[in-house]
Amino acid sequence: MEPVQKRRVMFSGVYLILALVVLWLFQATLVRRLEPRVVPYSEFLSLLQEGRLDEVEIRQNELVAALKPEATAEGEGKEGGGKRSFVETSRLPGIEETRLLEALVEKKVKFSGKIEVVSFWEQFLLSWALPIALIAGIYYMGYRKLGRGAGPMNLGKNRAKIYDGNQAERVRFEDVAGVDEAEAELVEIVDFLKNPDKYRALGARIPKGVLLVGPPGTGKTLLAKAIAGEAAVPFFSLSGSEFVEMFVGVGASRMRDLFVQAKERAPCIIFIDELDAIGKSRGGVAALATHDEREQTLNQLLVEMDGFDGTAGVIIMAATNRPEVLDPALLRAGRFDRQVLVDRPDLKGREDILRVHVRRLKLAENVDLGVVAQRTSGMVGADLANAVNEAALAAARRGSTLVEQRDFEEAIDRIQLGLKKRGRAMNEEEKRRVAFHEAGHALVALSVQHADPVHRVTIIPRSIGALGATLQLPTEDRYLMTRDELRDRLCVMLGGRIAEELCCNDISTGAQNDLERATETARQMVCRFGMSDVLGPLTFGRPVGARFLDTPVSLGEERNFSEETARAIDAEVRAAVTAAYERARALLKERLPVLHRIAERLLERETLERAELEAIAQGQAAPARDGAPARRGALEEGTAPAP
């Protein structure tokens, strides 16, 4: 027997002996407290003559009497604090007890008889066998729980989920889309696991560690599973937080156990999700508030990665969305020496992801996934999966057997803008003002050269507080913007405020968000992009914060310019916004009749699609909606409101 097993048996035996001792003491104490006080037969008769007996039970070999309460308080029962007490005496063999019974009747003592037929084995079963069986049952259940790793004897065992490479339902590369660049980077890993001899013959060494970096929801975990599925090898999956316990040293022990199991099943893949839970940097300010358990786990991971040889066939993969906090020792060559960026998908990537998720849906012929991909700019794979599911739910709510294009539109609007608030009743004046506001945005977008095409305009309120929305549909992903494009965008932002001013005789608070975005855009043009002719190609202010992947996370701004420059910046920002305001005002005044027609059509339909807007702008009749009445058609199409 191994030493650990011997210690476990000894440990269990000690606890069993202690349990039996406690049971014996409990029984002895309980029996002692419940047994009546044994007295001689003569004393029993004296108590009877003195009238101190209350009730007598005549048993087979004993007489058991209950004393009267007052008698208990006076004499024998003083120790009991006034409680009822009992005395017991043995019956005399061969003695006629008729006179005793007459005396009991004379003293008005209640008496009764009881024949006991309790064997020794029954008494043993009730007093010893049953309690021992209960203790054994409890002990057995606890031992089984310890064996499953839920107790202190198994704290150091790793808790990784193991997926066998021979499982029928395994993830393949065909189930992953939108991350073509990252997928191409990882093809070598799969090839090495399938054909290791090809690399060994050349003396090549596959990277020991692969770090998947990207925003949440981009498919890092799914990509790791696809690699394991393609290579058909065991896949150890666990989270970084599963190594951390309240006991110091448990994390390091689990890490050792994980690598021992992985080497036994090589070739295989170890995947640690959320690596930053144990891999945070040990230097800098964080070192002042160090966590010993996390540091020991990290140290063990560093040793394991650098200690086993490259021919063991164990590849470590990890995923994180916070690479900037990882310890430099993790990222050096020989450990996580290959970093793969799993970024947000582009337009084509989003369409490919949608095609993967709609495999299980019954789609109508009018569904255009290209349009859906255009509307979901900035969404990651998890968001797109949610949008597809919401579209299916929307179709089910309509009672349809097919998922149509309008269901996808409703799903995206639900995610981006919130739920429809049909119960939010606006008065006619407010509704008219919202219609002109959204018509102003739409008409300016149709009039300027560089604005994104208008996809839909609606005045249906949404749960995020928006009373209407103008949705624009980018034709392609943009990574740069010119000064003219930004100026056109300023005009579109201000179009709603100008339309209210021209057609409603006054302005309202509805343009608050538009003004905030316009002011911030103009300030970025002046301070960040050097687009001011007065201040020149300079940047002003230094952002304070960290970088999250390729996106800066702002924690404020450090001012590095004078008061005179600050006044010049304010003047340039005001000039940029004012110029866009006057330009948009001129466009709307020139096309004022078109503005009125769009607003009237919005009041009638509540939602206008792109084709209807273009027809109205060109003075043509708006296309019909399947012959349905205007208001009813807009409501049934599930069109969405906006911010």
N, C-alpha and C positions, 0 to 999 in steps of 0.2 A: 504494500500500500504506500502511495506517495506521501511525503510529509504533509502536504496541504490537506489531503484527505484524512490523515491521522488526526491532525489538529481539529478538523471539522467534526470528526466522530467524538473526540474528547470533549469538545465544546458542547456538543449536543447532549452527551451523557451527563455532564455536570448540571445542565439545566433540567434534565429529567429527574435527577436525584433531588434537586432543590424543590421541584414541583411536588414530589411525593412527600417530602418533609413538611412543606406548607400545608398539604392536604391533611396529614396526620394531626398537626397542631390545631388546625381548624376543627376537625372532628372532635378531638379531645376537649377543646374549649366549649364547643357547642353542646356536646353530650353532657358535660359537667354542669352547664348552666340549666339544662332542661330536666335533669334527673331530680326526683323528689328526695327530701332528706330522710335517711333511713333511721328509724327509732326502734327501741325494744317493744315487745308486745305489751308489756306492763305500762309503758309510757303512753301507748296508743289508747289503752283502757282508761288511763287517767285523763287524757284529753277528752275522751267521750263522756266520762262522768262530770267533768267540769263544764260541759256544753260548749266546747270550743271547736267541735267538728261541724262542718257545714254540709259536706257531701262525701260519701264513701263509695268506692268502686271495689267490688269483690272480684278478684282475679283468681286464676287457677292456683297460684302459690303465694300471692301477696294480697295485702289490703292497702289500697291507696286512698288517702283521705285529703280533702281540701279543707284548710282551716278557714274559719270565718275572718273577714277583713279586720274586725276589731281585735280579734285574737292575734292576727298577724302583726298588727301595729304594736300590740302590747309586748309580746314576747318573742316567739320564734321568728316572726316576720320583720323584726326591727331592721335587720340588714337589708331587707327588700324595699325599704322606704314606703311601707303601706301597701305593697303589691300583694296579690293573692299568692300563697305558698302552699306546698304539698308535703305530706309525710307518708312514709311507706314502712310497713312492717310485714314480716313473714307470718303466714298462717301456721298455727301449731298442728302437727300431724296427729290424727286420731282424736281430736277434741270436738265434742259436740258444740256447735255454734248457735244453738237455738236461743240461749240466753243472750248471746251477743246481738242477735237480730232483734230480740225483744227490747234490749237496751237502746238500740238505734231508733226503734219505733217510739219508745218512751221519750227520748231526747229530741224527737222530731228531726232526725237526720235523714236526708235523702240517701238511699243506697240502691245500687244496681249491680248486676253481675256481668262479667265479660269473660268469654272463653277464648284464649289466645292459641292460635294454631300457626305460629310463625317459626319456620324451621331455621336452622343455622345457615343454610345456603341462601335462603331469602334475605336474611339479615346481612350476610356478606355481600350479596348482590347489590343491595340498596346502599350500604355504607361504604363499600370499597370498589366493587367492579364498575358501577356506573360512573362515579367520579373519575376513575382511572381512564375509562373509555373516552370521556369528554376531554381530558387532558391530552390523550393520545391523538384525538381528532384535530384539536387545535394545533398541536405540534406538527402533525403531518401537513396540514394546510400551510402553515408558516414555512415548513421546509421546502414545500413545492414552490412557494413564492420566491424563496431565496434561490432555488435552482433556476428559476426563469430570469434571474438577474435583477430582481426588484429589491434586493436587500443589501446589507452592508458587506456581505461576502463577495458580491459581484459588482461593486461600484466601479471597479477598474476595467470591466469588460466593455468593449466598444459596442455601440448601438447602431451601427450602420445597417441600412437596408440593402440586401444583396439581391440583385436582379441577374438571373442566370441568362447567359447569352443564347441558350437554346429555347427560350420561351417563345411561344408562337406569336404573341402580341407584343412585338418589340418595335421601337421607334426606328424608322429608317430616314435617310436623307430626303427621300421623296415627301416625307411628312413635315419637313422644315423648308420654309421659303422666306425670301426677303433678306437673307444674310449670305448672299452668294460669295462675297469676298471672304468672310470668316469661314465659310464652309470650305473654300478652296485652300485656305491656310491649314485646315485640319485633315485634308485628304491623306497627307503623309503619315499621320498618326494611325489612321485606319490601315493603310498599306503595311506599315511596320508590324501591326498586330496580326495581320493576315499572313504576311510573308517576312518574318524576321530574319531568315537566313540570307535573303538578298542584301540586307544592310550589313549583317555581320561579316559577310564575305568581303565587303569593301572596307571594313573597319569603321563604318559610319556609326555614329551614336545618335539615337533619336532623342529629342529634347526630353529631359526628365520631368519637367513640369510645364503645364500649359495654363495660363491665366486668362480667363474670359472676362473682359471688362466691357461694361455697357450700362446704359440706364435701365431702371426696373422695367420688366415686361418685354424686353427685346428678344427673349428666347435663349438665354445662356444655358439654363438647365436643360431645355429641350434639345439644344445642340449637343450637349454632352451625352445625353441619352441616345441620340442618333448615332454618335460615334461608337458607343458601345453596341448598339444594335447592328450597325454595319459590320463591325469587326467580330460580332458573335462571341464576345468574351464576357466574363462576369463583371458586374458593375456595382461597386460599393458606393452608396450614396448616403450622405449625412450632412447636417448643418454644422457650421462652426460653433454655434451655441451649445451643441450637444456634448462638447468636451468640458464645459465649464460647470462645476458643482461647488457646493459650499465647502467641501473638503479639499485642502491643498494637496496636489499630487494626483488626484483622480483623473484630471484631463490628460496629463502626461502618460498615465498608465493606459488609458483608453487609446491614446495615439500609438503606443507600442503594440498593443493587442491588435489594432487595426492593421498595422503593417505586417505583423506576423501572419495574420489570416490572408492578407493580400498576396504575400509571397508564396503561401501554400497553394493558392489558386491561380498563380500566374500562368499565362499572360492575362492581365486584368486592368481595370481602370478604377482608381479611387477618385471620387468627385466630392469636393468639399464646397458646399454652397455657403454664401455669406462669409467668405474667408476673413473679412475685417473683424469679425467677432473675436478671433484669437490672434490675428496677425497685425494688430496696430503697432505703430512705431514705438520702440522702447526708449527713445531719446526725446529731448526737448521738454516742453512743459508737461507732457503726459507722464514723464518719468517721476515727477514729484508726487503723483497720485497713482503709483503703480499698483497693479493687481497681481499678486504672486502666482495665483492659479493660472491666469492667462499667460503670464510670462513663461512659466514652466512648460505649459502646453506648447507655446510657440517655440521654445528652445528644443523640445523633443521633436517637433515637426522639422525644424532645421537640421537636426542631426540625422533623422531618418531619411530625408531627401538627399543629403550629401553623403550618407553612409552606404546605402545599397548600390550595387554596381548596375550599369546600364543594360546588362544582358538579362536582368531578372525578369523583364517583361512587365513590370509594374509602372504604369504611367499615372501621374497625379494631375488631375485637373481641378481647377478651382474657379469660382465665379465671385465677383464683387462689383458693386456699383460705387465704391468709394476707394479707388486705387491710390488716391493721394495720401491716405492715412496708413498705408501698409509699410511695414518695416523694410528698410533697404536690403537687409540680409535675405529676405524672401525673394527679391527681384533680381538678385545677382545671377550671373551665369553659373549653371550647374544646379540651380534650383528651379524657380519659375523663369526659365530662360526664353520662353516664347509667350508674348502677350498678344492676344487677338481681340481687336475691338469689334464688339457686336453692337453696331450703332442703330439708330432709328432708320427704318426702311424708307427708300425713296419712292417715287410714284410707281415705278414698275414693281418694286419690291412689295408695296402695299397690295397691288393687284394680284401678285402671285400668292401672297398670304391669304387674301380673300378667296382665291380659287381653292386653296387647301381646306379652308373652313366651310365652304359651301358644298363640299362633296356630299354631306349627309342631308342637305336640304333639297326640297322639290322646288326648283326655280321656274318662274314664268318666263316666257320668251322675251319679255320687254326689259329684263334685268340687264343693266350695263354696268359691269364691275369696274370698268374704266372710270365712269363718272363717280362711282362710290369711292374709288381710290383717290380721285381728285378732291372729294369733299372731306377726306379724312387726313388731311395734311398734318403731320406731326404726331399721329397716332403710332403706337408700337403694336407688336403682335398681340399682346393681351387685350389691348383696346379694340383691335379689329375683331378678335374672337368674340368679345362682348357685343360689338355692334351687330355681328351676324346673328348671335343668339337673340338680341333684342328685335331684330327684323323678323325672325321666326315667331317670336311671341306676338308681335304686332299683327302678323298674318293670322295667327290663331285667334286673336281678339276679334278680328273681322269675320271669323268663320270661314276663311278661305282655305282651300286645299293646296294652294301654291303661294310661294313667297314672291311678291312683285316688287317693282322698283320703288313704288311709294312706301312699301314697308321698310326698305333700307333708308329712304329719306327720313321717315318718321323715327327710325332707330337712331340715326346720327343726330337729328335735332334733339331727341330725348337726352342723349349723352352730352352734347355740347351746350344746349340751351336750357334743359330742364323739362319738367312736365308741363303740358298744356293746362292753363287755368281758365277753363270755360266759365267757371263760376265768378271770376273777377269781372264784375260789371262796370264798364266805364260809361259815363254819360256821353251824350252825342257830341258835345263840344270837345271833350278829351279824345274821343275816338277820331274826330275830324283832325285834331291837331297831330295825333300820332300818324294818321294816314299821310298828311302833308310832310311830316318829318321824314318818314321812310321814303316817300316819293322823292324828296329832295336828295337823299343819299343815292337812290337808284339813278335818278336823271343825271346827276353830276358824273357818276361812274360810267354812264352810257355816253357822256359827252367828251370826257378827257381821253387822251390817247393811250396812256400807260396804265390805266386802272384794270384790275382783274375783272373779267366778265361777270355780270350780275346773274346769279343762279335763281334766286327767289327773293321775293319781298313779302312780308307778312305783318299783320297787325294783331295777331292772336297772342295774348299775354302768356308768359311762361313763368315757371316757379322760381326762377332766379331773380325775378323782379322786373324783367324786361317787358315792356308793353308792345314791342314790335321789333322787327329785325330785317336787315338787308344782308343777304348771304351772297358773298362773292366766291367764285370758283376759280382758283388758279389753274391755268392750263398746264403748268409744269412746276417742278420744284425750283425755287430760286435761292441762290446762295449769295448773290450780290444785288445791290440796288443802286441805280444812278440817281443823280440829284433831281432830274426831271421826274423820275418815277416817284420819288419821295414827295415832291411838290404836288403831283397829281393825287397822291394818297392824302395829303393834307386837305386838298379841295374836297375830296369825297367825305372825309370826316366832318367837315364844316357844312356840308350841304344841307343836313337836317335842320340845323340852327337857322340858316339863311331862309329855308323854305317856310319855317314858322314865322319869321319876321316879315316875309313878303305877303303871306296869305292869311295869317291869323292875327295880324295887327299888333302882336306883342310876342315876346319870347317867354320861354318857360324853363323849368328845371330839367326837362327831359334830355338836354344836350350835355349834361354834366360829364358823362363818360367820354363823349366825343371831344370835348374841350381838353380834358386831361390827357387823352392820347395824342391830340394834335400838339399840345404844348410840349409834351415829352419828346415827340418826334422832332420838333423844331429844335429843342435843346440838344438832342443827340446830333443833329446835323451841324450845329455850331460848335459844340464842345468835343465831340468824338470824331466826327468825320471830316472836319476842316472844310466845310462847305460854305463858309461865310467869306464874301469878297472883302469885307472891312477888316476882319481879324486874321484872314489868311489861313494857310495850311498848317494850323496849330491845333493841338489838343489841350484842353483845360480840365483840371481836376484829375486826381489819381484814385481809381477805384480801390477800396479796401475790402479784401475778401479772398476766398480760395477759388480754385478752379475745380469744377466737377466735370471730369472728362474734358471735352472741348468747350464747355460752357462756363463762363465765370459766374460765381455765386457772390453777389454783392452784399457786403456788410456795411455799406456806407461809402462815403467819398472823402478823400483828403484834399483840402483846398490848397492849390499851389499857385494862385494868381492874386493880384492886388485888387483893391476895391475899385480902382479905375477900370481894370479889365472886367470885373464883375458887372459894372454898369454897362460896359460895352456889350457884354454877352447878353444881358437882359434886353438891351435895345435891339440886338440882332434877332433874338428869338421873337420879340414882339413884331419886328418888321417881317419876318418870314411868315408868321401866322396871319398878320394883317394882309400881306400880299395874296396869300392863298384865299383869305376870306373875300377880298374884293374880286378876285378872279372867279370864284365860285358864284358870287352874287351876280356878276355880269352874265355868266352862263345861264343861270336860272331865270333872270329877267328876260333874256333873249328867248327862252323857250317856256315862258310862263303858261301858255295854253296847254302845252304837253304836260307840265307839272300838274295842272288841274285835272286833266284827263286821267293821269295815273292815280291821283288821290281818290277821284270819284270811283274808279274801278276797284281800288283797294277797299273802299267803304262798302262796295257792293259784294265783292268776292272774298274779302279778308286776306287772300293769298294770291299772288300773281307769279307765274312761272316766267322763265326767260323769254320764251316765244311770245307770250302775251305782252311783255314789256316792250320788246323790240317792235311788235306790230303797232302798239299805241304810240311809241316814239316816232314811228314813220308815218303816222296818220292812217294806218290800215285798221280794218276790223279785227278785233281780238279773236283768235281761234276758239271754237266751241269746245266744251269739255264733255264729250260723249253725249251731248244732247241733254244733260242734266241741268236743272235750274242753277243759277249762278251761286247763290248762297249755299244751297245743299251740296253742290258739287265741291265747293271749297272745304266744307266740313268733312266730307267723306274721304277726301284724298289724304287726310292725316297730315296736312301741311303744318309746318312748324313756325312758331313765333320766334322773336329774336331779341337780342340785347338792345 
